[in-house]
């Protein structure tokens, strides 16, 4: 095997490793995107529940609250 064949083989191996790394990173980004979408959906639902629970109740008066030691 001459020098140019060795260089070509080395380049091909490097490309194969880079392709593998790219596929791995692509899967990780896709997984994280899906997780982030689920988190945003949960946050949106929680925010909606929080906002709707605040509207149903009348404002609380400080004098109606029990002190923390009760």
GIRAGI-V725671 format. One line per field, one symbol per residue. phi: phi as a letter, one per 30 degrees, with the letter a starting at -180 (. if undefined). psi: psi as a letter, one per 30 degrees, with the letter a starting at -180 (. if undefined). burial: # if it has 9 or more other ideal C-beta (glycine too) atoms within 8 Angstrom, else .. Layout:
BEGIN
phi=???
psi=???
burial=???
END
This chain:
BEGIN
phi=.dddddddddddddddddddddddddddddddddddddddddddddddddddddddcdddcedddddddd
psi=kleeeeeeeeeeeeeeeeeeeeeeeeeeeeeeeeeeeeeeeeeeeeeeeeeeefffklkkkeffkklff.
burial=.....#..#.............................................................
END
